[in-house]
Amino acid sequence: MLLNSVETWMMNNPLRAALQRHFEAPRLLRMGGRLPGGRVLEIGCGRGVGVEIIFEQFAVQSVDAFDLDPAMVALARQRVTDRGSTVRLWVGDASHIPCPDAHYDAVFDFGIIHHIPRWRDCLAEVFRVLRPGGRFYAEEVFARFIEHPVWRRLLEHPSTDPLSGS
Ligand SMILES: C[S@@+](CC[C@H](N)C(=O)[O-])C[C@H]1O[C@@H](n2cnc3c(N)ncnc32)[C@H](O)[C@@H]1O
């Protein structure tokens, strides 16, 4: 689902980018390692900060990335314009990834699966497009955070089948 105005503001600001670059990505790197020459996919790329980070910190060859929100994809396009044909961006839904089976060395999820009502379909799609032995790098937000009264007031998330983490 699309973000409401509060979360759009939270995502599209320098603090979010700093957290992603200096806290989340280094942890994913420690857990999963670099991917020299890798062909990777980022689901729910937002304004494209994740695409930059994946190139910078994971040493990949190419990044395909998409987001449900055309406005986010437009921002991402501006951000990564100098990367040429090593980046492919589109508007799309992570519940139906328009890519062949076993296509990617890795898939990245920076906090998007908890926004997908049918997140189990999304996970099935992620594993379908990963090659055997491919890696899934995921940073996620679980129900105990989303269901906190403060965040319930400010943010919008799917109300059924929340991502529980257990
Ligand atoms: C919390 S934001 C995270 C954005 C970015 N990954 C980041 O870490 O800054 C969630 C993003 O997922 C996108 N999104 C939500 N549902 C989606 C879906 N079904 N398929 C693809 N993207 C989706 C939203 O438009 C939004 O850009």
The ligand as an SDF file (V2000), in Angstrom:
LIG
                    3D

 27 29  0  0  0  0  0  0  0  0999 V2000
    8.6700    2.4130    4.4740 C   0  0  0  0  0  0  0  0  0  0  0  0
    8.9420    2.8210    2.7770 S   0  0  0  0  0  0  0  0  0  0  0  0
   10.6260    2.3320    2.5290 C   0  0  0  0  0  0  0  0  0  0  0  0
   11.2250    2.9840    1.3130 C   0  0  0  0  0  0  0  0  0  0  0  0
   12.7120    2.6750    1.1220 C   0  0  0  0  0  0  0  0  0  0  0  0
   12.9110    1.2650    0.8700 N   0  0  0  0  0  0  0  0  0  0  0  0
   13.5000    3.1240    2.3300 C   0  0  0  0  0  0  0  0  0  0  0  0
   14.0060    2.2740    3.0570 O   0  0  0  0  0  0  0  0  0  0  0  0
   13.6300    4.3300    2.5420 O   0  0  0  0  0  0  0  0  0  0  0  0
    8.0340    1.5480    1.9540 C   0  0  0  0  0  0  0  0  0  0  0  0
    8.0830    1.6860    0.4400 C   0  0  0  0  0  0  0  0  0  0  0  0
    7.4400    0.5440   -0.1140 O   0  0  0  0  0  0  0  0  0  0  0  0
    6.6160    0.9420   -1.1810 C   0  0  0  0  0  0  0  0  0  0  0  0
    5.5930   -0.0990   -1.3500 N   0  0  0  0  0  0  0  0  0  0  0  0
    4.5090   -0.3360   -0.5680 C   0  0  0  0  0  0  0  0  0  0  0  0
    3.8330   -1.3990   -1.0120 N   0  0  0  0  0  0  0  0  0  0  0  0
    4.5220   -1.8600   -2.1000 C   0  0  0  0  0  0  0  0  0  0  0  0
    4.3210   -2.9360   -2.9960 C   0  0  0  0  0  0  0  0  0  0  0  0
    3.2610   -3.7760   -2.8930 N   0  0  0  0  0  0  0  0  0  0  0  0
    5.2050   -3.1200   -3.9960 N   0  0  0  0  0  0  0  0  0  0  0  0
    6.2720   -2.2790   -4.1320 C   0  0  0  0  0  0  0  0  0  0  0  0
    6.5100   -1.2450   -3.3160 N   0  0  0  0  0  0  0  0  0  0  0  0
    5.6460   -1.0270   -2.3050 C   0  0  0  0  0  0  0  0  0  0  0  0
    6.0870    2.3080   -0.7770 C   0  0  0  0  0  0  0  0  0  0  0  0
    5.6380    3.0590   -1.8820 O   0  0  0  0  0  0  0  0  0  0  0  0
    7.3230    2.9010   -0.1080 C   0  0  0  0  0  0  0  0  0  0  0  0
    8.1500    3.5880   -1.0240 O   0  0  0  0  0  0  0  0  0  0  0  0
  1  2  1  0
  2  3  1  0
  2 10  1  0
  3  4  1  0
  4  5  1  0
  5  6  1  0
  5  7  1  0
  7  8  2  0
  7  9  1  0
 10 11  1  0
 11 12  1  0
 11 26  1  0
 12 13  1  0
 13 14  1  0
 13 24  1  0
 14 15  1  0
 14 23  1  0
 15 16  2  0
 16 17  1  0
 17 18  1  0
 17 23  2  0
 18 19  1  0
 18 20  2  0
 20 21  1  0
 21 22  2  0
 22 23  1  0
 24 25  1  0
 24 26  1  0
 26 27  1  0
M  CHG  2   2   1   9  -1
M  END
$$$$
